[in-house]
Amino acid sequence: MGFFEEDVGPDTISDVTTTVIIDDLASITEAFGHAHGVPLFPFDICASHKLPKYATPGQREFPIVLVPIDIVRDLPIANDWSDIERAALENARIRDRVNSFLSQIARPTVVDRKQALRDAALASVDDFDFFLAAVKANVTNYDPNLDALGYYRLKEIIAKGFPGLKQAATYNLKLGPSEIVRVVSETIAFFKRHVEAGNLWEELWAGGKPKKERASQLIYYAIADAFCKANDVDISPEANMGGGPIDFKFSSGYEARVLVEMKRSGGTVVHGYEKQLEFYKAASQTDFALFVVMDYGDLGKKLIEITRIREERLSRGERASEIIVIDAKPKASSSKRQ
């Protein structure tokens, strides 16, 4: 669904499913309420059954619907569209159709390939069945033991806190963006220290392979959020200021904004620094940003290139975003380190 329609994911699919089976869920909830003496009230979402309610501090009332755990399932996932493309193209019929759509394009872009695969999959009912079967055969359910996206680790950090996390120093936010940069730099330094000198790198690997970029972003967010609460700084993950979603936006008031973009070393590091981050800065109306590279051992010459770009901008008297590299490669255990 997320491949065919933008902004459709597990939450939307769950909402649609719940709407379809709401009468059954309401019946189960009502029976539970009667059995355990829970007060029940009428609600419009299911007129044939009464439900428990939750009242907010402002006295707004919402119905509570229970969902039996035995019908909750992890959705088969493809973490990004390239996973779907790779899975679908395992099927020769789909692959041939996609190639025919792209044959007239000299250098097809990601958008071109997406559209070609959509057109191939939606050409007929049979073609869609081929597409769906190919994707199902090549993607897997979300494994909490591998936690490829870092969701379970994020939940643990939020619930239990992070060992060694101390309150940040006192900051004078009236000084503007430069002071917020100090706050943000400290959050990154803390994250970097625990990845490089502690055992946090283990949370960024699964089965001998780096986890998805999302994993490092979520763990960093959990750490940064604690610093921000202590210093009254707002942190917005995946904030969209009109130029697309930046990974993190830190702000205090309207004008003091600092952006953070985090890239894994195997990704589009040079484009991210040279073009993407500048686009986000322009859309956010700020000159302050930090570019974080998670180095999993495949950085190559990308650091040299983005360092060159930064130095050229500084030599022209321009403000250039700081580059921070975090060594996320596997480490020996603490007892074996020199």
Long-range contacts (C-beta under 8 A, 24 or more apart in sequence): 3-78, 3-81, 3-84, 3-114, 3-117, 3-118, 4-118, 4-121, 4-122, 10-75, 13-75, 18-65, 18-67, 22-46, 22-65, 23-48, 23-49, 25-65, 25-66, 25-67, 26-51, 26-65, 28-66, 28-68, 29-64, 29-65, 29-66, 32-66, 73-141, 74-141, 74-142, 75-141, 75-142, 76-135, 76-136, 76-139, 76-140, 76-141, 77-139, 77-140, 77-141, 77-142, 78-135, 78-139, 79-148, 79-149, 79-212, 79-214, 81-110, 81-114, 83-139, 84-117, 84-135, 84-139, 85-113, 85-114, 85-117, 86-138, 87-134, 87-135, 87-137, 87-138, 87-139, 88-117, 88-121, 88-131, 88-134, 88-135, 89-117, 89-134, 90-134, 90-137, 90-138, 91-130, 91-131, 91-133, 91-134, 93-127, 93-130, 94-120, 94-121, 94-127, 94-130, 94-131, 94-134, 97-123, 97-127, 146-206, 146-207, 146-211, 147-203, 147-206, 147-211, 147-215, 148-206, 148-211, 148-212, 148-215, 149-211, 149-212, 149-214, 149-215, 149-218, 150-203, 150-204, 150-211, 150-212, 150-214, 150-215, 150-216, 150-217, 150-218, 150-219, 151-218, 153-203, 153-215, 153-218, 153-219, 154-218, 154-219, 154-221, 154-222, 157-219, 157-222, 157-223, 158-222, 161-226, 162-222, 162-223, 162-226, 164-194, 165-190, 165-223, 165-226, 167-230, 168-227, 168-230, 168-231, 171-231, 173-231, 173-232, 173-233, 173-252, 173-256, 176-255, 176-256, 177-255, 177-256, 177-257, 177-258, 177-286, 177-287, 177-288, 178-288, 179-256, 180-233, 180-250, 180-251, 180-252, 180-256, 180-257, 180-258, 180-288, 181-258, 181-288, 181-290, 183-227, 183-228, 183-231, 183-233, 183-250, 184-224, 184-250, 184-258, 184-260, 184-290, 185-290, 185-322, 186-227, 187-220, 187-223, 187-224, 187-227, 187-228, 188-220, 188-224, 188-260, 188-290, 188-292, 188-324, 188-326, 190-223, 190-227, 191-219, 191-220, 191-223, 191-224, 191-326, 192-324, 192-326, 194-223, 195-326, 195-327, 195-328, 196-326, 196-327, 196-331, 199-331, 199-334, 201-328, 201-329, 201-330, 201-331, 204-294, 204-296, 204-328, 205-330, 210-264, 210-266, 210-296, 210-328, 213-262, 213-263, 213-264, 213-267, 213-294, 216-262, 216-264, 216-294, 216-328, 217-247, 217-248, 217-262, 220-248, 220-262, 220-292, 221-248, 224-248, 224-250, 239-284, 241-280, 241-283, 241-284, 241-285, 242-283, 243-279, 243-280, 243-282, 243-283, 243-284, 244-276, 244-279, 244-280, 244-283, 246-277, 246-280, 246-284, 249-284, 257-284, 257-285, 257-286, 257-288, 258-286, 258-288, 258-289, 258-290, 259-284, 259-286, 259-288, 259-289, 259-290, 260-289, 260-290, 260-291, 260-292, 261-289, 261-290, 261-291, 261-292, 262-292, 262-293, 262-294, 263-291, 263-292, 263-293, 263-294, 264-293, 264-294, 264-296, 265-293, 265-294, 265-295, 265-296, 265-297, 265-298, 265-299, 265-300, 265-302, 266-296, 266-298, 269-293, 269-299, 269-302, 269-303, 269-306, 270-302, 270-305, 270-306, 270-309, 273-306, 273-309, 273-310, 273-321, 273-323, 274-306, 274-309, 277-321, 281-321, 287-319, 288-319, 289-321, 289-322, 290-321, 290-322, 290-324, 291-321, 291-322, 291-323, 291-324, 292-324, 292-325, 292-326, 293-323, 293-324, 293-325, 293-326, 294-326, 294-328, 295-325, 295-326, 295-327, 295-328, 295-329, 296-328, 296-329, 297-329, 299-325
